[in-house]
């Protein structure tokens, strides 16, 4: 379990995580101090697709 502050970014358009399961639910199993940000109009690679 990750005990440090964790930021999880995900694209809303990435089907397996953004729509089917939800990034927060997945990361909650791995991190206790979690903040999630879902990026609109973005797929699997937020850092490349929506860098701003």
mmCIF file as Biopython writes it, N, C-alpha, C and O atoms, coordinates in Angstrom:
data_model
#
loop_
_atom_site.group_PDB
_atom_site.id
_atom_site.type_symbol
_atom_site.label_atom_id
_atom_site.label_alt_id
_atom_site.label_comp_id
_atom_site.label_asym_id
_atom_site.label_entity_id
_atom_site.label_seq_id
_atom_site.pdbx_PDB_ins_code
_atom_site.Cartn_x
_atom_site.Cartn_y
_atom_site.Cartn_z
_atom_site.occupancy
_atom_site.B_iso_or_equiv
_atom_site.auth_seq_id
_atom_site.auth_asym_id
_atom_site.pdbx_PDB_model_num
ATOM 1   N N  . UNK A ? 1  ? 0.845   -1.178 0.000   1.0 0.0 1  A 1 
ATOM 2   C CA . UNK A ? 1  ? 0.000   0.000  0.000   1.0 0.0 1  A 1 
ATOM 3   C C  . UNK A ? 1  ? 0.890   1.241  0.000   1.0 0.0 1  A 1 
ATOM 4   O O  . UNK A ? 1  ? 1.846   1.322  0.771   1.0 0.0 1  A 1 
ATOM 5   N N  . UNK A ? 2  ? 0.578   2.199  -0.858  1.0 0.0 2  A 1 
ATOM 6   C CA . UNK A ? 2  ? 1.311   3.463  -0.921  1.0 0.0 2  A 1 
ATOM 7   C C  . UNK A ? 2  ? 0.798   4.366  0.199   1.0 0.0 2  A 1 
ATOM 8   O O  . UNK A ? 2  ? -0.398  4.649  0.275   1.0 0.0 2  A 1 
ATOM 9   N N  . UNK A ? 3  ? 1.696   4.812  1.058   1.0 0.0 3  A 1 
ATOM 10  C CA . UNK A ? 3  ? 1.304   5.632  2.211   1.0 0.0 3  A 1 
ATOM 11  C C  . UNK A ? 3  ? 1.626   7.109  2.012   1.0 0.0 3  A 1 
ATOM 12  O O  . UNK A ? 3  ? 1.391   7.913  2.914   1.0 0.0 3  A 1 
ATOM 13  N N  . UNK A ? 4  ? 2.151   7.476  0.870   1.0 0.0 4  A 1 
ATOM 14  C CA . UNK A ? 4  ? 2.515   8.863  0.579   1.0 0.0 4  A 1 
ATOM 15  C C  . UNK A ? 4  ? 1.439   9.518  -0.263  1.0 0.0 4  A 1 
ATOM 16  O O  . UNK A ? 4  ? 0.667   8.821  -0.922  1.0 0.0 4  A 1 
ATOM 17  N N  . UNK A ? 5  ? 1.365   10.860 -0.259  1.0 0.0 5  A 1 
ATOM 18  C CA . UNK A ? 5  ? 0.396   11.529 -1.115  1.0 0.0 5  A 1 
ATOM 19  C C  . UNK A ? 5  ? 0.580   11.090 -2.571  1.0 0.0 5  A 1 
ATOM 20  O O  . UNK A ? 5  ? 1.690   11.099 -3.103  1.0 0.0 5  A 1 
ATOM 21  N N  . UNK A ? 6  ? -0.520  10.711 -3.191  1.0 0.0 6  A 1 
ATOM 22  C CA . UNK A ? 6  ? -0.485  10.159 -4.542  1.0 0.0 6  A 1 
ATOM 23  C C  . UNK A ? 6  ? -1.484  10.896 -5.420  1.0 0.0 6  A 1 
ATOM 24  O O  . UNK A ? 6  ? -2.636  11.088 -5.031  1.0 0.0 6  A 1 
ATOM 25  N N  . UNK A ? 7  ? -1.045  11.308 -6.605  1.0 0.0 7  A 1 
ATOM 26  C CA . UNK A ? 7  ? -1.912  11.932 -7.592  1.0 0.0 7  A 1 
ATOM 27  C C  . UNK A ? 7  ? -2.084  10.968 -8.753  1.0 0.0 7  A 1 
ATOM 28  O O  . UNK A ? 7  ? -1.106  10.576 -9.390  1.0 0.0 7  A 1 
ATOM 29  N N  . UNK A ? 8  ? -3.304  10.591 -9.026  1.0 0.0 8  A 1 
ATOM 30  C CA . UNK A ? 8  ? -3.605  9.693  -10.144 1.0 0.0 8  A 1 
ATOM 31  C C  . UNK A ? 8  ? -4.345  10.480 -11.218 1.0 0.0 8  A 1 
ATOM 32  O O  . UNK A ? 8  ? -5.421  11.024 -10.971 1.0 0.0 8  A 1 
ATOM 33  N N  . UNK A ? 9  ? -3.761  10.536 -12.405 1.0 0.0 9  A 1 
ATOM 34  C CA . UNK A ? 9  ? -4.380  11.208 -13.543 1.0 0.0 9  A 1 
ATOM 35  C C  . UNK A ? 9  ? -4.928  10.154 -14.497 1.0 0.0 9  A 1 
ATOM 36  O O  . UNK A ? 9  ? -4.311  9.111  -14.711 1.0 0.0 9  A 1 
ATOM 37  N N  . UNK A ? 10 ? -6.076  10.437 -15.057 1.0 0.0 10 A 1 
ATOM 38  C CA . UNK A ? 10 ? -6.620  9.514  -16.054 1.0 0.0 10 A 1 
ATOM 39  C C  . UNK A ? 10 ? -7.421  10.295 -17.075 1.0 0.0 10 A 1 
ATOM 40  O O  . UNK A ? 10 ? -7.972  11.354 -16.774 1.0 0.0 10 A 1 
ATOM 41  N N  . UNK A ? 11 ? -7.480  9.766  -18.282 1.0 0.0 11 A 1 
ATOM 42  C CA . UNK A ? 11 ? -8.295  10.371 -19.324 1.0 0.0 11 A 1 
ATOM 43  C C  . UNK A ? 11 ? -9.711  9.816  -19.273 1.0 0.0 11 A 1 
ATOM 44  O O  . UNK A ? 11 ? -9.902  8.607  -19.146 1.0 0.0 11 A 1 
ATOM 45  N N  . UNK A ? 12 ? -10.687 10.679 -19.371 1.0 0.0 12 A 1 
ATOM 46  C CA . UNK A ? 12 ? -12.083 10.240 -19.319 1.0 0.0 12 A 1 
ATOM 47  C C  . UNK A ? 12 ? -12.461 9.343  -20.484 1.0 0.0 12 A 1 
ATOM 48  O O  . UNK A ? 12 ? -13.379 8.531  -20.367 1.0 0.0 12 A 1 
ATOM 49  N N  . UNK A ? 13 ? -11.775 9.476  -21.594 1.0 0.0 13 A 1 
ATOM 50  C CA . UNK A ? 13 ? -12.113 8.697  -22.784 1.0 0.0 13 A 1 
ATOM 51  C C  . UNK A ? 13 ? -11.389 7.351  -22.858 1.0 0.0 13 A 1 
ATOM 52  O O  . UNK A ? 13 ? -11.611 6.587  -23.797 1.0 0.0 13 A 1 
ATOM 53  N N  . UNK A ? 14 ? -10.536 7.053  -21.893 1.0 0.0 14 A 1 
ATOM 54  C CA . UNK A ? 14 ? -9.831  5.769  -21.898 1.0 0.0 14 A 1 
ATOM 55  C C  . UNK A ? 14 ? -10.791 4.714  -21.378 1.0 0.0 14 A 1 
ATOM 56  O O  . UNK A ? 14 ? -11.039 4.627  -20.175 1.0 0.0 14 A 1 
ATOM 57  N N  . UNK A ? 15 ? -11.326 3.919  -22.279 1.0 0.0 15 A 1 
ATOM 58  C CA . UNK A ? 15 ? -12.405 2.973  -21.982 1.0 0.0 15 A 1 
ATOM 59  C C  . UNK A ? 15 ? -12.160 2.064  -20.778 1.0 0.0 15 A 1 
ATOM 60  O O  . UNK A ? 15 ? -13.017 2.020  -19.895 1.0 0.0 15 A 1 
ATOM 61  N N  . UNK A ? 16 ? -11.041 1.334  -20.686 1.0 0.0 16 A 1 
ATOM 62  C CA . UNK A ? 16 ? -10.885 0.382  -19.573 1.0 0.0 16 A 1 
ATOM 63  C C  . UNK A ? 16 ? -10.851 1.025  -18.193 1.0 0.0 16 A 1 
ATOM 64  O O  . UNK A ? 16 ? -11.325 0.429  -17.225 1.0 0.0 16 A 1 
ATOM 65  N N  . UNK A ? 17 ? -10.303 2.222  -18.086 1.0 0.0 17 A 1 
ATOM 66  C CA . UNK A ? 17 ? -10.180 2.844  -16.761 1.0 0.0 17 A 1 
ATOM 67  C C  . UNK A ? 17 ? -11.149 3.995  -16.593 1.0 0.0 17 A 1 
ATOM 68  O O  . UNK A ? 17 ? -11.894 4.043  -15.615 1.0 0.0 17 A 1 
ATOM 69  N N  . UNK A ? 18 ? -11.148 4.917  -17.528 1.0 0.0 18 A 1 
ATOM 70  C CA . UNK A ? 18 ? -11.959 6.114  -17.400 1.0 0.0 18 A 1 
ATOM 71  C C  . UNK A ? 18 ? -13.456 5.873  -17.381 1.0 0.0 18 A 1 
ATOM 72  O O  . UNK A ? 18 ? -14.193 6.576  -16.689 1.0 0.0 18 A 1 
ATOM 73  N N  . UNK A ? 19 ? -13.908 4.884  -18.137 1.0 0.0 19 A 1 
ATOM 74  C CA . UNK A ? 19 ? -15.356 4.645  -18.225 1.0 0.0 19 A 1 
ATOM 75  C C  . UNK A ? 19 ? -15.821 3.386  -17.505 1.0 0.0 19 A 1 
ATOM 76  O O  . UNK A ? 19 ? -16.841 3.414  -16.817 1.0 0.0 19 A 1 
ATOM 77  N N  . UNK A ? 20 ? -15.101 2.298  -17.648 1.0 0.0 20 A 1 
ATOM 78  C CA . UNK A ? 20 ? -15.579 1.022  -17.106 1.0 0.0 20 A 1 
ATOM 79  C C  . UNK A ? 20 ? -15.389 0.899  -15.596 1.0 0.0 20 A 1 
ATOM 80  O O  . UNK A ? 20 ? -16.308 0.491  -14.887 1.0 0.0 20 A 1 
ATOM 81  N N  . UNK A ? 21 ? -14.210 1.245  -15.105 1.0 0.0 21 A 1 
ATOM 82  C CA . UNK A ? 21 ? -13.906 0.991  -13.696 1.0 0.0 21 A 1 
ATOM 83  C C  . UNK A ? 21 ? -13.775 2.259  -12.865 1.0 0.0 21 A 1 
ATOM 84  O O  . UNK A ? 21 ? -14.181 2.278  -11.703 1.0 0.0 21 A 1 
ATOM 85  N N  . UNK A ? 22 ? -13.235 3.283  -13.422 1.0 0.0 22 A 1 
ATOM 86  C CA . UNK A ? 22 ? -12.980 4.508  -12.691 1.0 0.0 22 A 1 
ATOM 87  C C  . UNK A ? 22 ? -11.607 4.462  -12.037 1.0 0.0 22 A 1 
ATOM 88  O O  . UNK A ? 22 ? -11.305 3.549  -11.269 1.0 0.0 22 A 1 
ATOM 89  N N  . UNK A ? 23 ? -10.797 5.433  -12.342 1.0 0.0 23 A 1 
ATOM 90  C CA . UNK A ? 23 ? -9.420  5.454  -11.835 1.0 0.0 23 A 1 
ATOM 91  C C  . UNK A ? 23 ? -9.378  5.488  -10.310 1.0 0.0 23 A 1 
ATOM 92  O O  . UNK A ? 23 ? -8.533  4.838  -9.694  1.0 0.0 23 A 1 
ATOM 93  N N  . UNK A ? 24 ? -10.280 6.238  -9.709  1.0 0.0 24 A 1 
ATOM 94  C CA . UNK A ? 24 ? -10.241 6.347  -8.242  1.0 0.0 24 A 1 
ATOM 95  C C  . UNK A ? 24 ? -10.458 4.991  -7.579  1.0 0.0 24 A 1 
ATOM 96  O O  . UNK A ? 24 ? -9.759  4.657  -6.622  1.0 0.0 24 A 1 
ATOM 97  N N  . UNK A ? 25 ? -11.401 4.218  -8.063  1.0 0.0 25 A 1 
ATOM 98  C CA . UNK A ? 25 ? -11.655 2.897  -7.478  1.0 0.0 25 A 1 
ATOM 99  C C  . UNK A ? 25 ? -10.438 1.991  -7.590  1.0 0.0 25 A 1 
ATOM 100 O O  . UNK A ? 25 ? -10.128 1.243  -6.663  1.0 0.0 25 A 1 
ATOM 101 N N  . UNK A ? 26 ? -9.753  2.056  -8.716  1.0 0.0 26 A 1 
ATOM 102 C CA . UNK A ? 26 ? -8.559  1.231  -8.915  1.0 0.0 26 A 1 
ATOM 103 C C  . UNK A ? 26 ? -7.436  1.677  -7.981  1.0 0.0 26 A 1 
ATOM 104 O O  . UNK A ? 26 ? -6.810  0.851  -7.316  1.0 0.0 26 A 1 
ATOM 105 N N  . UNK A ? 27 ? -7.185  2.992  -7.933  1.0 0.0 27 A 1 
ATOM 106 C CA . UNK A ? 27 ? -6.085  3.503  -7.107  1.0 0.0 27 A 1 
ATOM 107 C C  . UNK A ? 27 ? -6.364  3.404  -5.611  1.0 0.0 27 A 1 
ATOM 108 O O  . UNK A ? 27 ? -5.425  3.300  -4.822  1.0 0.0 27 A 1 
ATOM 109 N N  . UNK A ? 28 ? -7.629  3.435  -5.204  1.0 0.0 28 A 1 
ATOM 110 C CA . UNK A ? 28 ? -7.965  3.308  -3.777  1.0 0.0 28 A 1 
ATOM 111 C C  . UNK A ? 28 ? -7.455  1.988  -3.191  1.0 0.0 28 A 1 
ATOM 112 O O  . UNK A ? 28 ? -7.195  1.893  -1.991  1.0 0.0 28 A 1 
ATOM 113 N N  . UNK A ? 29 ? -7.315  0.989  -4.033  1.0 0.0 29 A 1 
ATOM 114 C CA . UNK A ? 29 ? -6.801  -0.307 -3.581  1.0 0.0 29 A 1 
ATOM 115 C C  . UNK A ? 29 ? -5.290  -0.269 -3.355  1.0 0.0 29 A 1 
ATOM 116 O O  . UNK A ? 29 ? -4.726  -1.178 -2.745  1.0 0.0 29 A 1 
ATOM 117 N N  . UNK A ? 30 ? -4.628  0.799  -3.856  1.0 0.0 30 A 1 
ATOM 118 C CA . UNK A ? 30 ? -3.174  0.862  -3.779  1.0 0.0 30 A 1 
ATOM 119 C C  . UNK A ? 30 ? -2.637  2.027  -2.961  1.0 0.0 30 A 1 
ATOM 120 O O  . UNK A ? 30 ? -1.478  1.990  -2.548  1.0 0.0 30 A 1 
ATOM 121 N N  . UNK A ? 31 ? -3.436  3.059  -2.713  1.0 0.0 31 A 1 
ATOM 122 C CA . UNK A ? 31 ? -2.943  4.264  -2.036  1.0 0.0 31 A 1 
ATOM 123 C C  . UNK A ? 31 ? -3.934  4.752  -0.989  1.0 0.0 31 A 1 
ATOM 124 O O  . UNK A ? 31 ? -5.145  4.734  -1.209  1.0 0.0 31 A 1 
ATOM 125 N N  . UNK A ? 32 ? -3.411  5.186  0.144   1.0 0.0 32 A 1 
ATOM 126 C CA . UNK A ? 32 ? -4.283  5.662  1.218   1.0 0.0 32 A 1 
ATOM 127 C C  . UNK A ? 32 ? -4.497  7.174  1.168   1.0 0.0 32 A 1 
ATOM 128 O O  . UNK A ? 32 ? -5.568  7.650  1.544   1.0 0.0 32 A 1 
ATOM 129 N N  . UNK A ? 33 ? -3.507  7.937  0.713   1.0 0.0 33 A 1 
ATOM 130 C CA . UNK A ? 33 ? -3.608  9.398  0.616   1.0 0.0 33 A 1 
ATOM 131 C C  . UNK A ? 33 ? -3.684  9.748  -0.863  1.0 0.0 33 A 1 
ATOM 132 O O  . UNK A ? 33 ? -2.670  10.051 -1.491  1.0 0.0 33 A 1 
ATOM 133 N N  . UNK A ? 34 ? -4.900  9.704  -1.419  1.0 0.0 34 A 1 
ATOM 134 C CA . UNK A ? 34 ? -5.089  9.748  -2.864  1.0 0.0 34 A 1 
ATOM 135 C C  . UNK A ? 34 ? -5.879  10.965 -3.303  1.0 0.0 34 A 1 
ATOM 136 O O  . UNK A ? 34 ? -6.852  11.368 -2.665  1.0 0.0 34 A 1 
ATOM 137 N N  . UNK A ? 35 ? -5.432  11.540 -4.412  1.0 0.0 35 A 1 
ATOM 138 C CA . UNK A ? 35 ? -6.192  12.565 -5.133  1.0 0.0 35 A 1 
ATOM 139 C C  . UNK A ? 35 ? -6.241  12.117 -6.583  1.0 0.0 35 A 1 
ATOM 140 O O  . UNK A ? 35 ? -5.204  11.789 -7.160  1.0 0.0 35 A 1 
ATOM 141 N N  . UNK A ? 36 ? -7.423  12.098 -7.183  1.0 0.0 36 A 1 
ATOM 142 C CA . UNK A ? 36 ? -7.552  11.708 -8.586  1.0 0.0 36 A 1 
ATOM 143 C C  . UNK A ? 36 ? -8.067  12.888 -9.398  1.0 0.0 36 A 1 
ATOM 144 O O  . UNK A ? 36 ? -8.879  13.681 -8.921  1.0 0.0 36 A 1 
ATOM 145 N N  . UNK A ? 37 ? -7.585  12.989 -10.623 1.0 0.0 37 A 1 
ATOM 146 C CA . UNK A ? 37 ? -8.035  14.012 -11.552 1.0 0.0 37 A 1 
ATOM 147 C C  . UNK A ? 37 ? -8.367  13.315 -12.863 1.0 0.0 37 A 1 
ATOM 148 O O  . UNK A ? 37 ? -7.521  12.646 -13.456 1.0 0.0 37 A 1 
ATOM 149 N N  . UNK A ? 38 ? -9.602  13.477 -13.305 1.0 0.0 38 A 1 
ATOM 150 C CA . UNK A ? 38 ? -10.059 12.903 -14.558 1.0 0.0 38 A 1 
ATOM 151 C C  . UNK A ? 38 ? -10.031 14.006 -15.613 1.0 0.0 38 A 1 
ATOM 152 O O  . UNK A ? 38 ? -10.670 15.044 -15.444 1.0 0.0 38 A 1 
ATOM 153 N N  . UNK A ? 39 ? -9.296  13.787 -16.695 1.0 0.0 39 A 1 
ATOM 154 C CA . UNK A ? 39 ? -9.074  14.809 -17.707 1.0 0.0 39 A 1 
ATOM 155 C C  . UNK A ? 39 ? -10.050 14.617 -18.871 1.0 0.0 39 A 1 
ATOM 156 O O  . UNK A ? 39 ? -10.037 13.571 -19.521 1.0 0.0 39 A 1 
ATOM 157 N N  . UNK A ? 40 ? -10.898 15.619 -19.138 1.0 0.0 40 A 1 
ATOM 158 C CA . UNK A ? 40 ? -11.879 15.489 -20.221 1.0 0.0 40 A 1 
ATOM 159 C C  . UNK A ? 40 ? -11.215 15.464 -21.590 1.0 0.0 40 A 1 
ATOM 160 O O  . UNK A ? 40 ? -10.120 15.994 -21.781 1.0 0.0 40 A 1 
ATOM 161 N N  . UNK A ? 41 ? -11.915 14.824 -22.553 1.0 0.0 41 A 1 
ATOM 162 C CA . UNK A ? 41 ? -11.454 14.724 -23.945 1.0 0.0 41 A 1 
ATOM 163 C C  . UNK A ? 41 ? -10.034 14.178 -24.029 1.0 0.0 41 A 1 
ATOM 164 O O  . UNK A ? 41 ? -9.212  14.675 -24.799 1.0 0.0 41 A 1 
ATOM 165 N N  . UNK A ? 42 ? -9.760  13.171 -23.244 1.0 0.0 42 A 1 
ATOM 166 C CA . UNK A ? 42 ? -8.424  12.587 -23.190 1.0 0.0 42 A 1 
ATOM 167 C C  . UNK A ? 42 ? -8.542  11.076 -23.081 1.0 0.0 42 A 1 
ATOM 168 O O  . UNK A ? 42 ? -9.476  10.559 -22.468 1.0 0.0 42 A 1 
ATOM 169 N N  . UNK A ? 43 ? -7.592  10.372 -23.678 1.0 0.0 43 A 1 
ATOM 170 C CA . UNK A ? 43 ? -7.589  8.918  -23.652 1.0 0.0 43 A 1 
ATOM 171 C C  . UNK A ? 43 ? -6.550  8.357  -22.703 1.0 0.0 43 A 1 
ATOM 172 O O  . UNK A ? 43 ? -6.493  8.746  -21.536 1.0 0.0 43 A 1 
ATOM 173 N N  . UNK A ? 44 ? -5.735  7.452  -23.194 1.0 0.0 44 A 1 
ATOM 174 C CA . UNK A ? 44 ? -4.808  6.680  -22.373 1.0 0.0 44 A 1 
ATOM 175 C C  . UNK A ? 44 ? -3.571  7.459  -21.909 1.0 0.0 44 A 1 
ATOM 176 O O  . UNK A ? 44 ? -3.001  7.132  -20.869 1.0 0.0 44 A 1 
ATOM 177 N N  . UNK A ? 45 ? -3.152  8.468  -22.651 1.0 0.0 45 A 1 
ATOM 178 C CA . UNK A ? 45 ? -1.900  9.163  -22.335 1.0 0.0 45 A 1 
ATOM 179 C C  . UNK A ? 45 ? -2.130  10.663 -22.085 1.0 0.0 45 A 1 
ATOM 180 O O  . UNK A ? 45 ? -1.861  11.478 -22.967 1.0 0.0 45 A 1 
ATOM 181 N N  . UNK A ? 46 ? -2.619  11.030 -20.905 1.0 0.0 46 A 1 
ATOM 182 C CA . UNK A ? 46 ? -2.916  12.441 -20.628 1.0 0.0 46 A 1 
ATOM 183 C C  . UNK A ? 46 ? -1.729  13.375 -20.844 1.0 0.0 46 A 1 
ATOM 184 O O  . UNK A ? 46 ? -1.901  14.487 -21.343 1.0 0.0 46 A 1 
ATOM 185 N N  . UNK A ? 47 ? -0.538  12.938 -20.476 1.0 0.0 47 A 1 
ATOM 186 C CA . UNK A ? 47 ? 0.633   13.799 -20.611 1.0 0.0 47 A 1 
ATOM 187 C C  . UNK A ? 47 ? 0.969   14.121 -22.067 1.0 0.0 47 A 1 
ATOM 188 O O  . UNK A ? 47 ? 1.613   15.134 -22.337 1.0 0.0 47 A 1 
ATOM 189 N N  . UNK A ? 48 ? 0.547   13.285 -22.998 1.0 0.0 48 A 1 
ATOM 190 C CA . UNK A ? 48 ? 0.785   13.546 -24.411 1.0 0.0 48 A 1 
ATOM 191 C C  . UNK A ? 48 ? -0.417  14.179 -25.090 1.0 0.0 48 A 1 
ATOM 192 O O  . UNK A ? 48 ? -0.261  15.058 -25.938 1.0 0.0 48 A 1 
ATOM 193 N N  . UNK A ? 49 ? -1.619  13.737 -24.724 1.0 0.0 49 A 1 
ATOM 194 C CA . UNK A ? 49 ? -2.835  14.184 -25.396 1.0 0.0 49 A 1 
ATOM 195 C C  . UNK A ? 49 ? -3.315  15.541 -24.916 1.0 0.0 49 A 1 
ATOM 196 O O  . UNK A ? 49 ? -3.850  16.316 -25.709 1.0 0.0 49 A 1 
ATOM 197 N N  . UNK A ? 50 ? -3.139  15.848 -23.639 1.0 0.0 50 A 1 
ATOM 198 C CA . UNK A ? 50 ? -3.631  17.114 -23.065 1.0 0.0 50 A 1 
ATOM 199 C C  . UNK A ? 50 ? -2.574  17.676 -22.099 1.0 0.0 50 A 1 
ATOM 200 O O  . UNK A ? 50 ? -2.851  17.799 -20.906 1.0 0.0 50 A 1 
ATOM 201 N N  . UNK A ? 51 ? -1.394  18.011 -22.576 1.0 0.0 51 A 1 
ATOM 202 C CA . UNK A ? 51 ? -0.320  18.431 -21.672 1.0 0.0 51 A 1 
ATOM 203 C C  . UNK A ? 51 ? -0.619  19.713 -20.919 1.0 0.0 51 A 1 
ATOM 204 O O  . UNK A ? 51 ? -0.053  19.938 -19.849 1.0 0.0 51 A 1 
ATOM 205 N N  . UNK A ? 52 ? -1.488  20.554 -21.442 1.0 0.0 52 A 1 
ATOM 206 C CA . UNK A ? 52 ? -1.795  21.818 -20.774 1.0 0.0 52 A 1 
ATOM 207 C C  . UNK A ? 52 ? -2.684  21.619 -19.593 1.0 0.0 52 A 1 
ATOM 208 O O  . UNK A ? 52 ? -3.039  22.585 -18.918 1.0 0.0 52 A 1 
#
